[in-house]
Amino acid sequence: MKFTEEQLSAYLDGELPDELMASIKAAITDDPKIAERVSALNMANQSVKAAYGDIADEPIPAEILALLDDKSATTKERRNDNVVLFRTRLNTFSVSKWAAPLAATLAMMIGLTVGRGTLLASDDSGALYAQLTGTITTSSPLYNVLESRPSAVEVRFDKGSNIAIKPTLTFQTVDGQYCREFQAQSEASALRGVACRNETTWQILTLNQAERYGGEGYQTASGADAAIVDQVIDTIISGDPLSSVDENILIARGWIHSK
């Protein structure tokens, strides 16, 4: 079956009838040439959106706003400025096959105690450094960024708050999940994190303070900040990160493996 450029573009925007959407999705999986066409269109679309300063209408999640707002940080968090992460919900995390070795690795790196699939600072440290929870559902604007934006494409939220989020890397884990490294920043500060895709949600593994990026792109943080995120990726990655072409094909396929 042949598809026009207009149909493929409409597919990327989700503006086709369900039957035609399903046909194109199946063709992307079965026909490498169609997959390449969709990938090229997706990259072109994202480049245009980035060039014109695409502004998302949805509000940024409150957790990210709080973490990026220096004024909201407590004095104790300021003293422990290596890592800032979401608070753990102990009873809701489903431990994957690599969660335990990942937890052990991070614990050795920064002297944390491990409990119920999470990483908690010891009682006398007075801060929560890292966690293995944080579910991003379809209602979150961060979900849309992780789900549909290619790496290096920045999305800006809420002109007033000047928050921006940008995926920076996509890779597959040793147990077959897809994960993405991303950065969120405001005028005052920045965060660097890793999230992995489940069937219908993204799960944040770690979220740390980072250096802000400018016109020349992402700048990695130094010291423990960079080491923690790098260690997370090194521990769970299988092979090399995805190329931009493979990443765009995967996004176009709805994060489904080719047959």
N, C-alpha and C positions, 0 to 999 in steps of 0.2 A: 504494500500500500504506500502511495506517495503522499507526502505532506508538504504544504507550502510553507514559506518562511513566516507568513502571517499566522498560520496555524501553530507553528512551533513557538512563535513568540507569545501567542495567546495561551499556549500550554504553560509556559513559564510563569505567566501572570495568573494562572488558574481561572481563565475566563472562557473555557470551552465546555460544551455539554459533557456530562459524566462519561457517556459512551466513547466520545472522541478522546477525552482525557485518558481513559483506560487504554485505548488503542495506541496512542502515542507513547504512553508509559511502557507498554509491552514491546513496542518497536524499539525503544531506546535500549531495552534489555537485550533484545535479540539481534539488532542490526548496529554494528559499530559505526557505520557511516552516519546513521541518524543520530546516534549518541554524540558523535563529534560535532555535527551541525548544531545540536542543542547546546552543547558545551560552548561552542563559539558564540552563539547567540546570547547565552547567559553571561559570558564574560563581557561581551559588548554592552549588554544592558546595564550591568553593574558598573562598568566604567563610565557610562553616561550619567547614571545616577550619582556616582561619586563626584564627577566633575561639576555637577550642578548643586552639590551640597544637600543631598537628600536628608530631609528632616522627618523623623518618625513622629506620628501624632500621639502614640501611646506614652504614658508616663513611665519613667524608669523605675524599676523595683525599689521599694523603700530601703531594702537591705544594702543595695549598692550605693544609693544616695547617702546613707548614713556612713558607710565605710569611706566614701570619697570626700565627705565633708569633714575637714580637719576640726571644725568647731564641735562636732558631735563626739569626737574621741574623748575618752576619759583620760585623766592624768596618768593612770596606771598603763593604759594602752599606749600613750605617748612614750613612756619610759621603755616599754617593750615593743619597739617600733620595727622589729624584724619582720613580723608577719601579722596580718589582720584577716580573720576569717569569719564565716557565718557560724552561729551557735548551733551546736549539735542537738538533734532530736534522737535520743538513744534508742528508742523502741521502734523506729520506723525504717532503719537502714538494713537493706538486704546485702549481706556480704558476698562479693563475687569471688571467683577462684583466686584472684590476685590481690584481694584486699589485705589478707593477713601478711604476706611478704612485704607489701607496700607499707603497711603500718609499722612493721618491724624495722624497715629501712629508715623511715622518717624518725622513728623513736631513737634509733642509734645516732642519727645526725644531730638532733637538737634536744636529746634528753627528755623525751616525753614518756608518759605512762600510757599503756594501751588498754582499752576496755570496750567490749561489746562492738567491735568493728570501728571504733572511733579513736582519734588521737586527742588526749586531753593533757593539758599542762599539769605538772605535779602540784599538789595543794599549796606548797610554799612559793610557787612562781607567781601566782595571782593573775594569770592570763590564760585565755584559751588560744592556743597557737594554730592548731590545724584540725580538720575534721574530714570525714569521708561521707558526709551527707550534704544535702542541699538540692532539692528537686526543682527543676525548672519545667513548669507545665506549659501547655499551649496558650494559656492566658497571659504569660509573661512576654514582654517584648524581647527579652534576652533569648527566649526560645526561637523566635523568628530569625534572629541574627545567627544563632548556631545552626539552625535548620536549613537556611536558604542563602546565606551570604558567603561568597568565596573568601578565602584568606586574603588579607591586605585590603579589603573593602571596608571602609569605616561607615558606621551608621550613627547619626547624631540624634539625640532625643532632647525634647524640651529646650527650646532656644534660651529660655531664662536660666536654666541650670547649666547649659553648655556641657552636657554629658555625652561622651562618645564611646562606642564599643566597636572593637575590630577583631575578628578571628585572625590568628596568625599562623596556624599550623593544623593540619588534619592527619591523623594516623589511625592504624588499627592495632588493637591490643592482642596479647597472646591468646585470649579466649574469644576473639572474633568481634568484639565491640569496636565501634568507631568513636574516637575521642577528638576533641579540638582544644587547642590552646587559644586563649583569647586575652585581650587587654581592654579594660575600661578606664576612662580617665575623665577628670574634670579640669578646670583651670588650676586647681590647687594640688591635686594628687592623682595617682594612678594605681591600678590593681592589675595583676597578672594571674590568670587562673587556668585550670584544666577542667573540662566537663566531658562526660561520656554519654553516648546515646543508648537509651533503652528502647523498648518497643514504641512507647508513646511520649516519653519524657527525656530530658537531659539531666544528668546527675553531676553536680559539682564535686570534684574530688579535693581541690585545694584552691585557695584564693589568697594571694600574697601582695604586699605592697611592691610597687615597681617604679622604675624611672618613667617619666612621661615621654611620649614620642612626639616628634615634630614633623617637619616637612620631609626629612630624610628617612622617616619610617621608625620602626620599633627600636627602642634602646633597652637592652636587658639590664636589670638591676645587678648590683654587685653583692658579694658576700652571701649570707644565708638566704636572702630573698630569692636570688636566682638559683641557688643550689637546690632549694626545696622543689621548685617547679621542675627543674631539669632532672632531678632524681626521680620524681613521679613519672615523668615521661620515659626516662631510661628504664625504669623498672617494669613498665607495663607495655611498652611498644613492641610490636612484632615487625621486623624488617625496617624499611625506610619510610619516612613520611610520604604522603600522597603527593604526586605532582599536581600542578594546577589543572591540567587537562583531566586527570583521573578524578580529582576532587570535584570538578564541575559536572562530570558525567555522573558521579555518585549522587550529587545533590539533585540533578535532573531526574534520576531514577528513584528518588525518594528514599535514599540511603539503603537501597536493596542491592545485593551482590548481583553481578552479571552471571548468567547461566553458562 
